[in-house]
Structures are given as structure tokens and as C-alpha cells.
Amino acid sequence: MYPYFIILVITVSLAFIGENAKEKSIFFFKYYKALIFIILTLFAGFRNINVGSDTNMYANRFERQYLSFIELMTQNTRIELGYRLLEFIASLFSHQYVAILLTTAIVVMFFQLKGIYKLSEQTAISLFVFITFGIYTYVFNGARQALSAAIFVYAISFLIHGNFKKYTFWVIIAFFFHKSAIFGVPLYFLFRTKFSLKIFLFLGIATITVITFFNVLMGYMSLLSEQYAKYQEIEATGGAYLTIAFTLLSGFFILIRPKLLKRFKKTYDVYLNMFLFGTIIYIIVYFSEAYIEMTRLAFYYILTAMFIWPLIFKSLKQNEIILVFVFFIIVHVFFFYIFIGKMANLNPYSVNPQIINYFQ
């Protein structure tokens, strides 16, 4: 578990020092973003096959197939076209699984960090949430959705600025890595709505309605992907603690909204609406007793916590920050500890022996 906390401390420290450096001409302060990118990419890309619950699947798929570009692109599989293209690019360098893990990590970190640097008011805070909230380590498991979500993070910048065409373009690009991203297109208009009691009630009524007619909705979703049809037949439920955690956090974000500076309100409402929507997915899945893996749909939206917290800290008065900051640190470190220790087969971390053998 220690490697994850070491990565957390190093990354956040680099961001904090880099952001607050007075002498910007020093080499280190010019390239701290590149250092963060390299550290996070190598840590994810050089992991062993047993680190992450889905790593074995992606690694074995990559190593056992020797297909041409045309064969890979026309392959009869549920694996999206974008990911197959990434597999082909990785295979140009090596057919050992380190190639696909590293290539995936490079793309994910590029878009995630690009989105953070573009949107965040405080990079160090966003990176802290990025790591402790399980957003970073998502690439250790659901590689395709991690790629899709990373591109979606970049698309959020166009959502914030009201550029529907560019937002839709990047969501469609994300769709080619994981089909679930496409739901972000129609949600554009909901996310850009000013948060109010009316929108809160609307979301509440919509939640109850979806829970009531959940099986009907799943029938339509199966048209998008046959995987959703399979989800209806699986009885693995759960997620109670995560549902409670996200619900309480949503309540906190709503209650603290009046404290936000006026210039941040419009942007905050976009992030808040997105986070609430992600929380609603957890609530729906839990109360409809659906397959727990369906909560993965929420990932695109709850990751906006990376951008919510910096706006909160920028808005609070000096005498208010300490209490909220303590709450922030305790909640996220505790979540990170539980997530690394108990979920997704992340612990213990070990380095890919292919890398170790290469240097021997």
C-alpha cells in the first residue's frame, strides 16, 4: 500500500511547489507538469499483471493476438474500435503486455492531466482528489473506460464554455473507447442548467421514476450494447457504502454552494449537476438491486469532485478553510486507504517482471 501513498505525496508536492514557485525560470518549476506526467504514467504502465482486477484480461488479450491492422479493426468483438487501434499502436513496439499497459497509461494521463491543468483553480488539490478518489487507479482496472473518461474530462472544458459542437466531438471520440460515454451528449443541457430547488426536485423525481421502471430502461440500453442485456441476468448487487458516501458528499456540496464566490457559481453548478447525476446512478443501481458493475456509468460524472474542491477552497474565508480542509483530508485519505486496501485488487503493488528482467 505504501507505493500508492508515496506517489500521492510526490505528485501533490510537485504540483504545490510548482504552482507556488516565485522563480519560474528554474528548470524544475518549468517542467514539474512533465515530471508528474512521467511519474504517474510509469507507475501505472510498469505494474505487474496481477495489479488491478482487469489487468490480466487486457494483458492476455494483447499478448495472444498477432493480427494485422485490418484484422484487428474488423475483429468480431465487443471491444471498441478506439481501444483496438491503441492495441495495434502498442504492438508496433512490443507484444509483451507492458506495451499495452504503458500505451494506455500515456493516453489516459495525457488527457486527464490536460483537463486538470485547463480546468482546475488549484492543481495540487485536483491532483490530490484525482489520486485519492480512485480516478487515477481506475486505469489499473477498466482500461477502456479509463481512456474514455480521460477524454471526457478534456471534453468538460468545452461543456463549461458552452461549446456544444466541440464537446460532442470529444464525447464521440470517448465513445470509441467505451460506449457508455455517449450518454454525456444529451446530458449537456442538464449539466449547464443553473442549480436550484427546481432542478433538485426534478432529479429526485427522475430518480424515483427510473428505479420504478428500471427493467424497461435496461431494455433500451441493451440496444446500445449487448453487455447491458447481460447485466439484467446477473444478481451481484452491493455498493451500499459508496452510495452513502457519494450521497453525503453531494449533500455537502449543495449546502456549501452559497459560500461560493459569485464568479465561480456558474462553473460550480455544472460540476455540481454532474456530481449529483453520478450519485443518482449509485442510488438507482442500489435500490433497483441491479448488477453493481453498472455503477461504472457514474465514473464520468463523480470525477468532477476534482474541480469542485478547488472552487470551494478558493471561495472560503480564512477562518473557514481550516475546518473544511481537515474534513477534506480525512475523508479522502480514509477513502483512499479503503479503496487501495479492499477494492479492485490494487494491493500489493509490484513492478512488471518484464521491466526488471530488461535491466538485469
N, C-alpha and C positions, 0 to 999 in steps of 0.2 A: 504493500500500500504506500510505502514511503516514496517510491519514484513519482507517483502522481502528485503528492504534496510538494515535492521538490520542484517539479515542473511548474506547479501553480505559483510558488514563491518566486522562482526565477522570472517567469513570464510577466507577472504583475509588477515585480520590482523594476524590470527593464522598461515597462510601459510608464510607470510612475516617474522614474528618473528621467526618461526621455522626454516626457511631457513637460516636466517642470525644470528642465535644464536651462540655465541662463546663457550658457555659452553654446550656441547652436552650431558653431563651426567645428567643434571637436568631432573626430571621426565617429566615435561611439554614439553620440547623440544624433548624428545624421542617419545612421544605419541601424538604429535599435529595432525598427519595424522589420527589417530584413532578418535580424537575429531572432526575433520572436517567431517569424515565419519558419526559419530553418529548424529551430528547436522543436516547435510543435509538429512540424512535418516529419522530421526524423523519428521522433518519439512514437508517432502513430505508424509510420511506414516501416520501421525496423522491428516491429513487435513480432513475437513468435506466433505460430499458427493457433496455439491454444489460448491466446489472449483475446477475448471477445467471443460471444456466443455464436456469431455467424461467420467469423473469420475462416474457420475450417471449410465451410461451404464455398466461399468465394475463392479461397486458395486452391482447393482441389479442382474446382471447375476450370480455373485458369491453367493449372499445370497439366491437366489431362487432355486438353484440346489443342490440336495443331491445325488450325483452319486458316484458309486464305481469307482475304478481306471480303470477297463476295460471299463465301460460305458462311462467314461469321455474321454478315449483315442480313442474310436470308435464312438464318437458322430458325427452325421452328421451336421457339421457346418463349416463355413469359418474360424473360429478361429484356428490359427496354433497350432500344436501339442505341441510345447515347452511351449506356454502360458497355455495350458490346464494342462500340467504337473505341472506348477507352481501353478495353481489353486488347484490341488489336494494336493500339499505340504502345501499350506496355510490352506486348510480345515482341516488338521490334528491338527491344533492349535485352530481354531475357525471358525464358519460360519458367524460371523459378518464381515462386509466389511473392517474393519480395518486390518484384517488378510491379505487380498489380496493386499491392498494398501501398507502395510508395507513390505510384502514379495517382491513385485515388486520393491519398493524403495531400499531394501537391495541389490538386484541383480544389479540394474542399477547403484547405487552408487559404488558398488564394482568394476565393470568393467570400469566405467568412470574414477574413481579416480586412478585405477591401470594403465590405459592408460596414464593419465595425468602425474603421477609420473614417469612413464617409459620414456615418450617421451619429456616432457617439459624441456626447458632450464631454465625457471623461473616459478616455480609452482604458485606463487601468481598472476602473470599476467595471466596464463592459467585459474586459478580459477575465476578470475575477468571476463574474457571473457565467461567462462562456465556458469556463472550466468547471466550476463548482456545481453548475446546474445540469451537468451531463450533456451539454450541447457539443462540446469538443469530443468527448469519448463516444459520441453516437457513431462516429466513423469506424469505431472498433467493432461495431455490430452490423447495423443496417447500412452498408456501404452505399447502395444505390439511393436510398432515401437521404442519406447524409449529403451526397452530391447534389441531389435535388433541392434540399433545404438550404444548402450553401448558396446556390444560385438564386433561390428565393429571397435570401437575406439581401443579396445585391439588388433584387427587384424592388425591395421595400423602399429604397431611396426614391424610386420613380412614383411609388404609391404616395409617399409623403409629399412630393412636389406636384401631385395631381396629373402626372403624365400617363394616362391610361394606355396609350399605344406602346410605349417602351416597357411599362410594367407588364402588359400582356405578352409582349415579345419574350421577355426573360422568364416569365412563368411557363410559357410554352417550351422554352429551352429546358427548364427544370423538369417539365413533363416527360421529356425524352430520357430522363434518368429514373424517374419514378412517377407513375401515372397519377398518384394522389395529389400532386402539385396543382393539377388543373382546377381544383375547387377554388383556388385562390383568385381566379379570373372574375367570376360573378360576385365574389365577396368584396371586391374592390369598393363598391358603392356603400356597403355596410360599414367597412372599416373606416371610410372617410367621413362618416356621419358624426356629428358632434355628440359626445356622450351626455346623456340626460336621463331623467327618470323614465321618460317615454321609451328610450332605446333599451333601458334596463328591463322594463316590463315586457317589451317586445321579445327580448332574448329569453326571458323567463317563460313566456307563453310558447315560444318556438321550441324550447327545451322539452316542455311537458308534451307538446304535440308530437315531437319526434320520438320520444320514449313510447308514447301510446301507439304510434304507427311505425314502429321501428322495423318490423319484418317487411312491410310494404316498401319502405325506403331502401332496404337492403336488396330487394329485388331489382330496383332501378340501378343501384350501384354496381350490381353484378354485370350490367351491360357494359360498364366501363372496363371492368376486369373480372375474369372468372374467379380470381382469388377471393373476392368478396362473397361469391356464392359458396365457396368452401368454408368461409368464416361462419356462415349460418349453421353449419353442421358440427362445428367444434364447440365444446362446452367448457373450455378453460376460461374461467372468469377470475375476477380479482381487481386489484388496483384501488382498494379502499383507502389506504394511507395516502397514496398520491392524489386521489380525488379530494380528500380532506385538505391536504397541503395546498393544492392549487386553488381550492375554493377560499381558504383563509387568506392566501396571498392576494387573490382577486379582491376580496373584501378590503384588505389593507390598501391596495392601490386605488380603490374607489374612495375610501374615507380620506385619504391624504390628498386627493385631487384638488380640493380648494386651496391647498398650500402652494400649488404650482404657480410660478411666475406667469403673467399674462402672455408673454411671448412664447412660452412653451406649451400653452394649453392645447392648441390645435394639433400639434405633433403628438403630444401626450395622449390625446383622445384616440388617435389612430392606433398607437401601441396598446392602449388600454382595451380598445374594442377587440383587437387581435388576441390579446391575452385572455380576455373573457371568453372568446369563442373557443380557444383551446381548452379552457377549463370546462366549458359546456360539453365538449366532446368526451372528456373524462366522466362527467356526471351522467351523460346519456349511456355510455358504454357500461358504466357500473350498474345503474338502475334498470337497464334493459337486460342485464345479465348476458351481455354479448361477449364474444371472444376478446380477451384482454388485449391482444395484439392490435385491435382496431384503434386503441388509444394513440398509436403511432401517427394517426392523422393530425393529432393535436400538436405534434412537434413543430410544424411550420409556424405556429402562432404563439406558443408559450415562450419561444426563444426571444420574443420582443422584450422580455424581462431585462435583456442585455442593455436595452436602450431606455427603459423606464427608470431604472435606478439612478443613472447619471442625471436625469432631469429632476428627480426628487432631491438629490443632494445639491444640485445647483440652485434649487429654489428655497431650501430650508434656511432659517435664520441660524446664526452661530450657536445659540443656546439650545436649538432643537436637533442639531446634527448628531451630537454625541449619542443620545439615546437611540435614535434611528439607526445610526451606524453600528452600534453594539448589536441591535436586533438583526441587522443585515448580515453581519459577520457570523453570528451564532447560527442563524437559520441556514445560511449557505454552506458553512463548514460542516455542520451536522448532516445536511442533505448529501454533501459530497462524500462524507465518511461512510454513510449508509449505502449510497449508490455504488461506490467503489468496492466496498466490502461484501455486499449482499446481492448485487444485481449484475446481470449481463456478463458474468464470468470474466471480469476485468482483473481480478486479483488472484494470484500474484502476477506481477508484470515480469516478463522475461524477453530477452532480445532474440531475434531470429537467428538460429544457429548457422544459417547460410551466410550471414554477415560475419559472425565470429570466425567461421572457417576460412572466409575470404582473406582475413587479416593475419591468419596464422601461417 
